[in-house]
Amino acid sequence: MNYKINLRKKLYPLWFLLPFLIMISMFFGFPIILTGVMTFTDFDITYRPSFVGFKNYQKIAMDPNFFKILAITFTFTLVALAIIMLMSIVISILTQYFVKRKVARYAYRTIWLSMNALPSIIYAVVIRGVFSPYATSGANYICLKLGLIADPISWLNHFPLVLVIFTTGFLNGANGIIILSAAINSIPEDYYKAARVDGTTEWGIVTQVIIPLLKWPLMYLTVTNAISLISSYNYILLLTEGGPNLRTTTLSLYAYQNAFENSQFGYGAAISIFVVTISIALVLVLFKLFNFDEMIQPCRIDD
Amino acid sequence: MSNKIIIQNNRAVVRGFVVNILLILLTAPVIYFFYWLFTTSIVNSMTGNISFKNWGFLFKEMNLDSIIIPIIWPTLWFTIKFAVLVTLLDTMIAVPAAYAFSRLNFKGKTVLMKGLFFFNAFPSATIMIAIFFLLVNLNLVNTLVGVVLVAVATMLPNHVYILKGFFDDIPWDYEWAALVDGCTRFGTFKQVVLPSATSGIGVIMIFAFLRAYSEWFLFKILIFSTKYTTLAKMMQMMLMDDGDILDYGAMTALAIFFAVPVAVFYMLSQRQLMKISNLGGKKLA
């Protein structure tokens, strides 16, 4: 009898967790393992995979595009990350600390918030439209008027990587702005007053009061943005599809293209494994940054 | 003395000036985007006059040179249906799970919490190949059930994580009081904890709905028939099929049509969303 009650008590949380656990193991746990297994097969359009050992990895080493793509991935991630962090720090400190008028602060925040809310596809339309090769399109029109260019250019063909990096950086930065703004807002006004009484300059307040207090959100933003830049290819796919001539293809996009456009699922999975490994390493860094045990509260009901 | 004050005042004025110039410069592109979107949609690209020709998809099928835009309402209806399905399933799974993470003791809780954080940060795009293979074997590829399941699964860790924060904020005394009065554990969950967590549940429902509403990637990979097309998928297809020669008039009109519900929804729910000020447990400052 007692044993039965104990078992019921033990199993009780399971009823709450079961659907969640099923979903997670089905669409995260299992696919991660499966990706690993698939790298050792020649799984393709025929759907009759057989094991081929390390052939897919050898193929990566032989792939003439691989190092080019690796270099693009690095450039893309580092430059976009720098843009995201710089932009979100500068804009959130400017709006939340330096702009004293409530109306102006509210206006800026609303603009950036709504920017963040709209689906990515809309920005893809805007960027492709503004930078389209027509003479009447935004970028060409302005540059022609200013005399910077003689003839309309096809921006996405001439500067694909620059455009992709700036679009991704700018739009992901909008998200960072919101997180940092909320964090700056929660800093008590007294801190600033105390610093001013001690004779700190405004610049000093930024570097010695605000930035140190933003340590956690800044670290969080850096790591999560790095992960998403390395592994997602949302804007690249919408803007250039990796072209022209692989000039904007990152590793994860290359994996996607090999799998879903060339139906080389095994090879695509092998490339994905690189990205997965980097992502896992970054997530582990995130773990170290945030002390975990603190976040888990024990149950305070002893039933 | 008075000189010093004047200098300080001057400095403040200059600083305010610099700050505003900087902010205006940084915000200008965003405003230009919105401006461009709006003007392009109401201008006839041939004549340059204002016209509402671009909005034809509201009433009939539009046959442009390169693409056909079908009448929009069935697609909108499907998009909303998809978003509602995802939101409901997501909430149904996330709420009890978040409650367990916040309030119950069980073996392996620490590991699972870490897993939650891990999957929250983990990019599901990288394992899409395996997910596709899985759905093929379950005969769920090209079905609505399949996309809904994958869509819900990819957003679950994040939502459970957010919701756990809301549950953590509810005082334990409420539950103790209910238990003392003879309520069961499940009874307290239903009658005490859930009503106190409505704002948190609201937040994840908003997130789920917005994300499902703008989903195109999963439809691109997991769906082959045109029967299931969301607005975002439709726009993505036009954007990628036609590239540079696109009719941006119709495209921007479509984009605005697509964005307006989101914008309205977001403005209405802004206060609600501002409530998540911490990134799960740890206070920021």
Interface residues (C-beta under 8 A of the other chain):
Chain A: K10 Y12 P13 L14 W15 F16 L17 P19 F20 M23 I24 M26 F27 F28 F30 P31 I32 L34 T35 M38 F43 Y47 M87 V90 I91 L94 T95 F98 V99 K100 A104 Y108 I111 W112 L113 S114 M115 A117 L118 P119 S120 I121 I122 Y123 A124 V125 V126 R128 G129 V130 S132 P133 T136 S137 G138 S154 L156 F170 I179 A182 A183 I184 S186 I187 E202 L213 L214 W216 P217 Y220 V223 T224 I227 S228 I230 S231 S232 Y233 N234 L237 L238 E241 S252 A255 Y256 A259 F260 F265 G268 A269 S272 V275 V276 S279 I280 L282 V283 L286 F287 F290 F292 D293 E294 M295 I296 Q297 P298 C299 R300 I301 D303
Chain B: R15 G16 V19 N20 L22 L23 L26 T27 P29 V30 I31 Y32 F33 W36 L37 T40 S45 M92 I93 A94 P96 A97 Y99 A100 S102 R103 L104 N105 F106 K107 K109 T110 L112 M113 K114 G115 F117 F118 F119 A121 F122 P123 S124 A125 T126 I127 M128 I129 A130 I131 F132 F133 L134 V136 L149 V150 V152 A153 T154 L156 P157 V160 D168 W172 E175 W176 L179 R185 L210 Y213 S214 W216 F217 I221 A232 M235 Q236 L239 M240 G243 D244 L246 Y248 M251 T252 A255 F258 A259 V262 A263 Y266 M267 Q270 M274 S277 L279 G280 G281 K282 K283 L284 A285
